[in-house]
Amino acid sequence: MTISSLLGPLFHISPTIPATLTFTVLGIATLDAFSLQGKGGNLLIDWIAGFSPEHRERIIHHEAGHFLVAYLLGIPVMSYTLSAWEALKQKQPGQGGVSFDDGELASQLERGTIAAQKLDRYCTIWMAGIAAEMLVYENSEGGADDRSKLSMVLTNLGFSASACEQKQRFCTLAAKTLLQENWLSYQALVKAMRERASVAECQNAIAEACEETV
């Protein structure tokens, strides 16, 4: 848009064209931010990035981290998604996600009655995607929604900003440890999710890998 504005006079382009384009793009961005909570942008980014196999692999490894740590900590997994479109249909943020059976969690958080041990379990699950990316790729590109959710939950429970950061580091380390200790299960789960296996099939893959390490 900037280039069209600068070069417009040279090519006799009406100034109304870049102006109209600018207002249209800004209008769509505003609608997405306030009406769709950024989900439209996620869909566009995911569609563009979908042409990269590396991007898809990173999403699989990220979501497999959430899935496996939830399984190990006894939190039932209901479903998983590996694209922004699938996440949108399941009313999840981001470019993928894992849904848990956490019906009591919201009410406990609202009342502020959640046990410290249970809170740590969920925080560890939320940080597990970032931990998985760090182990596989030595950096994390995803996880903004995970960090935001953890921060929001802890802030509502009265944690200070420094306490939130400390909890995030602690739970990321705990997730890393669980993944490292169950690495064969993690690799088996990644393979199953890559093949778009069902939740039950993914759980069987984890269990079979655990038996092989015994």
N, C-alpha and C positions, 0 to 999 in steps of 0.2 A: 504493500500500500504506500509505503514511503517512496519507493522507487517510482511508482506510477505518478505520484505527486510531483517529484522532481523532474522526471523526464516528460511529463505530460505536455508542457509547452513546446518541447522540441518536436514531438510527433503529433502535435495539434490534437491532443486528447482533452476533451472537455473536463474541467475541474470537478464537475458534478459526479463523474464516474468514480474517482478515488474516494470522494466524500461519501457517496452512497455506499460504496463497498465498506468503508470504515464504520459507518453507522450500522450497517447490516451485521457485520461481524461482532461489533460490540453489543448489539442488541441480542444476538444469539447467545453470546457468552454470558450476558447478564441473566437471560432467561434460564440458562443452564445452571448458573450459580445459585439463583434464588428459588427456582421452581423445581429443578431436578437434582439439587444438591451436588452438582458436578458430575452426575452420572453420564450425561451426554458427552462430556469431555473424555471420560473414561472409555466410553464406547469407541470414540474416534481414535484415541491413542492406542487402544487395544487392537483395533482393526488395522492400523498402520503397522504396529509392532508385530502383528500376527504373521507378517511375511518373513519374520526372522525366527528360524528354528531355535536359536539361542534364547530368545525371549520366552518362547513357550516352555522350554526346558527349565528356565529359571522359575517360572510360575509353578510348574509341577513340583520342583524341589522345595519351593517355599511352602506350598500347601501341604505337601507330604510331611513337613516338619510339624505343622499344626496337628495334622491327623495322628501321627505316631505318638506325639507327646500326650495328646488327649487320651489315646488308647492306653498308654502306659500309666496314666494317672487316674484311670477309671472313670473318665467322662465320656459317655456314649456319643459317638459320631452319628449324625442323622443323614448327612449328605455332603457332597463337595462339588465345587465348580472350578473350572479352569479357564474361564474367559469372562470378560466384563458383561457380555450379553447374558450368559448363564447366571452370573451373580445378580444382575438386574432383575431377571425373572424370579429369583428367589429372595428378592428384596435385601440383597447384601451390597455393601459398598465395595469399591476396589475392582481389581481385574481378576478376581477369583476369591474363593473362600471355602471354609469348612464350617458347617452348621452343627451345633451340639445340642444335646438334650439338657437344656439348662432352664427349665420352666420356673424353678424356684429362685433362680439367681437374681432376676430383676426385682422381685418383691423383697428379697433379703437385702439387696443393695439399697433399695428405696427406704427400708426401715433402718438400715445401718446395723443389721444384726448378723451379718455374714461372719462366720468363724475365720480366724486368721489363717488357719491351715488351708481352708477352702479357697480363700482369696489368693493365697500364694499359688495354688494349683492352677487357677484360671489365669493369673498373671503370667505364669510360666508357659501356659498354652498359647497365650496371645503373643509372647515373645519368641515362640518356637520357629516361626517362619523366618524371622530375621536371623536367628541362630543357625538355621539350616543353610541359608544363603551364605553366611559367614564361613561355615565349614566347607562348603562346596566351592564357592567362588572367591572367598577371602574378602568379600565386601557384600553390602546389602543395598539393593536398588528399591526393593519393595518394603512394606511394613509401615508406611506412614499412617494408614488407618489403624493398624495394631497399636502403634505408639499413642495415637490420639485417644483410642478407646481406653487404654490402660491409664493414661493421664486423667481423662475425664472421670473414670470410676474412682480413682484414688483421691482426686481433688474433692469429689462429692462426699467422700468418706472422711474428709478433714485432713488429708495428708498435705504437707507443705511441698513446695516446688522441689526442694532439695531431697525430701523424702521420696518423692515420685521418681526422681532420677536414680536414686540409690536402689529403689525397688526394681526399676527397669533393668539396671545392670545386674542385680542379683538374680532376677528371674531369667534373663538372657543367658547367664552363665549356667544356671540350673538346667535350662533347656538344652544347651550345648552338651552338657555332661550326659544327660539322658540319651541324646542322639548318638554320641560317641560310644556309649556303652551298649547301644542296640543298633550298631551300624549296619549289620547284615539285614536286620528287619527293615531299616530305613531304605536300603537299596532295593529290597524286595517290594516295598510299598511304592517306591518311585516307579518301578517297572510296571506294577499293576495299575497305577493311576495313569501312566503313559498310555496304557492299552484301554483306558476308560472302563476299568473294572467297577463292579458295583461295590457299595460299602462293605457288604458281607464278604465279597471276594477279596477285597483289600485286607480285611481283618484276618481272613484265612491265610493270606500271604505273610502277614506279620507273625501269626502263630506258628506257621511252618518254619519260618526263618528262626524263630526263637527256639524251636525244638532242635534244629540243626546245630545250634551253638551250645546246647546242654551236653 
